[in-house]
Amino acid sequence: MTNRFEETPPVSTNSAEKTVAASRVRMNELVMPNDTNPLGNLMGGRLLQWMDVCSAISAQRHCNRNVVTISVDNVEFKKAIKLGEVVVIEAEVTCAFTSSMEVAMRVWAENLRTGERRLCTTSFYTFVSVDADGRPVPVPEIIPESDFEKERYEQAAKRRELRLEISKQNKQVERKNK
Ligand SMILES: CC(C)(COP(=O)(O)OP(=O)(O)OC[C@H]1O[C@@H](n2cnc3c(N)ncnc32)[C@H](O)[C@@H]1OP(=O)(O)O)[C@@H](O)C(=O)NCCC(=O)NCCS
């Protein structure tokens, strides 16, 4: 893991353009008995909730407004996270559209006795910035700086297109099931 979070600049507000770094969030959660299934593994729903909170903070750090979750991309639970381990979630805004923002996340499990950290999952959540009446409002532009941020920014439009297409198909199925 890099130490780039130590370099996170202070939060700036009311700016028309903001960096990816300004939206970075790192969240730590200790897996307690109430978070696990009978096998002692962290429940998927609890992890999704922690990811939702972490990415919502990142989105709000970018737009300085209330946000709501509009979509959650595929999340795979390929490696179990055990009772007593620490879940480390890192989130940052990758791309800002008109009222919506894509947030990328990486999730690690940390064993506090050995110090070992393993990457468990990654995902993208999308948030919409809303006013006091819950209506979408425009968000500041984002400035990707590193080559990695620029590449991910350029790929974001394609991911957004796929989400909107899946949403359209789901609505067609819903209509047929009425
Ligand atoms: C989010 C909400 C305000 C959007 O309102 P709306 O009238 O549907 O607005 P729009 O259709 O114009 O969509 C707003 C943005 O969401 C994006 N969007 C819509 N569906 C999406 C999807 N499935 N995935 C990703 N983005 C999506 C649109 O592309 C648009 O982005 P843009 O402004 O950057 O172009 C409304 O759907 C809502 O309140 N949903 C409930 C949110 C909620 O309760 N979340 C869970 C708890 S926080």
The ligand as an SDF file (V2000), in Angstrom:
LIG
                    3D

 48 50  0  0  0  0  0  0  0  0999 V2000
  -30.5880   10.1800   -7.4830 C   0  0  0  0  0  0  0  0  0  0  0  0
  -31.8860   10.8680   -7.9320 C   0  0  0  0  0  0  0  0  0  0  0  0
  -32.0280   12.2030   -7.2060 C   0  0  0  0  0  0  0  0  0  0  0  0
  -31.7440   11.1220   -9.4200 C   0  0  0  0  0  0  0  0  0  0  0  0
  -32.8950   11.7560   -9.8460 O   0  0  0  0  0  0  0  0  0  0  0  0
  -33.3820   11.6050  -11.3540 P   0  0  0  0  0  0  0  0  0  0  0  0
  -34.5260   12.4800  -11.6060 O   0  0  0  0  0  0  0  0  0  0  0  0
  -33.5120   10.1540  -11.6290 O   0  0  0  0  0  0  0  0  0  0  0  0
  -32.1510   12.2360  -12.1330 O   0  0  0  0  0  0  0  0  0  0  0  0
  -31.4820   11.8530  -13.5110 P   0  0  0  0  0  0  0  0  0  0  0  0
  -32.1850   10.7900  -14.2550 O   0  0  0  0  0  0  0  0  0  0  0  0
  -31.2790   13.1510  -14.1920 O   0  0  0  0  0  0  0  0  0  0  0  0
  -30.0670   11.2560  -13.0670 O   0  0  0  0  0  0  0  0  0  0  0  0
  -29.1830   12.0350  -12.3060 C   0  0  0  0  0  0  0  0  0  0  0  0
  -27.7940   11.5070  -12.5530 C   0  0  0  0  0  0  0  0  0  0  0  0
  -27.7110   10.1320  -12.1680 O   0  0  0  0  0  0  0  0  0  0  0  0
  -27.1460    9.3870  -13.2310 C   0  0  0  0  0  0  0  0  0  0  0  0
  -27.6910    8.0460  -13.1930 N   0  0  0  0  0  0  0  0  0  0  0  0
  -28.9760    7.6710  -13.3320 C   0  0  0  0  0  0  0  0  0  0  0  0
  -29.0630    6.3320  -13.2240 N   0  0  0  0  0  0  0  0  0  0  0  0
  -27.8180    5.8760  -13.0080 C   0  0  0  0  0  0  0  0  0  0  0  0
  -27.2640    4.5810  -12.8240 C   0  0  0  0  0  0  0  0  0  0  0  0
  -28.0160    3.4890  -12.7940 N   0  0  0  0  0  0  0  0  0  0  0  0
  -25.9240    4.4660  -12.6340 N   0  0  0  0  0  0  0  0  0  0  0  0
  -25.1350    5.5610  -12.6390 C   0  0  0  0  0  0  0  0  0  0  0  0
  -25.6070    6.8210  -12.8050 N   0  0  0  0  0  0  0  0  0  0  0  0
  -26.9410    6.9630  -12.9870 C   0  0  0  0  0  0  0  0  0  0  0  0
  -27.5500   10.1350  -14.4780 C   0  0  0  0  0  0  0  0  0  0  0  0
  -26.7040    9.7760  -15.5580 O   0  0  0  0  0  0  0  0  0  0  0  0
  -27.3740   11.5680  -14.0210 C   0  0  0  0  0  0  0  0  0  0  0  0
  -25.9870   11.8660  -14.0130 O   0  0  0  0  0  0  0  0  0  0  0  0
  -25.4170   13.2710  -14.6160 P   0  0  0  0  0  0  0  0  0  0  0  0
  -26.2470   14.3830  -14.0630 O   0  0  0  0  0  0  0  0  0  0  0  0
  -24.0130   13.3270  -14.1000 O   0  0  0  0  0  0  0  0  0  0  0  0
  -25.5080   13.1520  -16.0930 O   0  0  0  0  0  0  0  0  0  0  0  0
  -33.1450    9.9850   -7.6410 C   0  0  0  0  0  0  0  0  0  0  0  0
  -33.0930    8.8740   -8.5150 O   0  0  0  0  0  0  0  0  0  0  0  0
  -33.1770    9.5190   -6.2170 C   0  0  0  0  0  0  0  0  0  0  0  0
  -33.4770   10.2650   -5.3090 O   0  0  0  0  0  0  0  0  0  0  0  0
  -32.8840    8.2010   -5.9880 N   0  0  0  0  0  0  0  0  0  0  0  0
  -32.8750    7.6470   -4.6450 C   0  0  0  0  0  0  0  0  0  0  0  0
  -31.4680    7.7000   -4.0620 C   0  0  0  0  0  0  0  0  0  0  0  0
  -31.3630    6.9450   -2.7790 C   0  0  0  0  0  0  0  0  0  0  0  0
  -32.2670    6.9560   -1.9800 O   0  0  0  0  0  0  0  0  0  0  0  0
  -30.2200    6.2350   -2.6090 N   0  0  0  0  0  0  0  0  0  0  0  0
  -30.0120    5.3370   -1.5240 C   0  0  0  0  0  0  0  0  0  0  0  0
  -29.8450    5.9870   -0.2310 C   0  0  0  0  0  0  0  0  0  0  0  0
  -28.6410    7.2380   -0.2080 S   0  0  0  0  0  0  0  0  0  0  0  0
  1  2  1  0
  2  3  1  0
  2  4  1  0
  2 36  1  0
  4  5  1  0
  5  6  1  0
  6  7  2  0
  6  8  1  0
  6  9  1  0
  9 10  1  0
 10 11  2  0
 10 12  1  0
 10 13  1  0
 13 14  1  0
 14 15  1  0
 15 16  1  0
 15 30  1  0
 16 17  1  0
 17 18  1  0
 17 28  1  0
 18 19  1  0
 18 27  1  0
 19 20  2  0
 20 21  1  0
 21 22  1  0
 21 27  2  0
 22 23  1  0
 22 24  2  0
 24 25  1  0
 25 26  2  0
 26 27  1  0
 28 29  1  0
 28 30  1  0
 30 31  1  0
 31 32  1  0
 32 33  2  0
 32 34  1  0
 32 35  1  0
 36 37  1  0
 36 38  1  0
 38 39  2  0
 38 40  1  0
 40 41  1  0
 41 42  1  0
 42 43  1  0
 43 44  2  0
 43 45  1  0
 45 46  1  0
 46 47  1  0
 47 48  1  0
M  END
$$$$
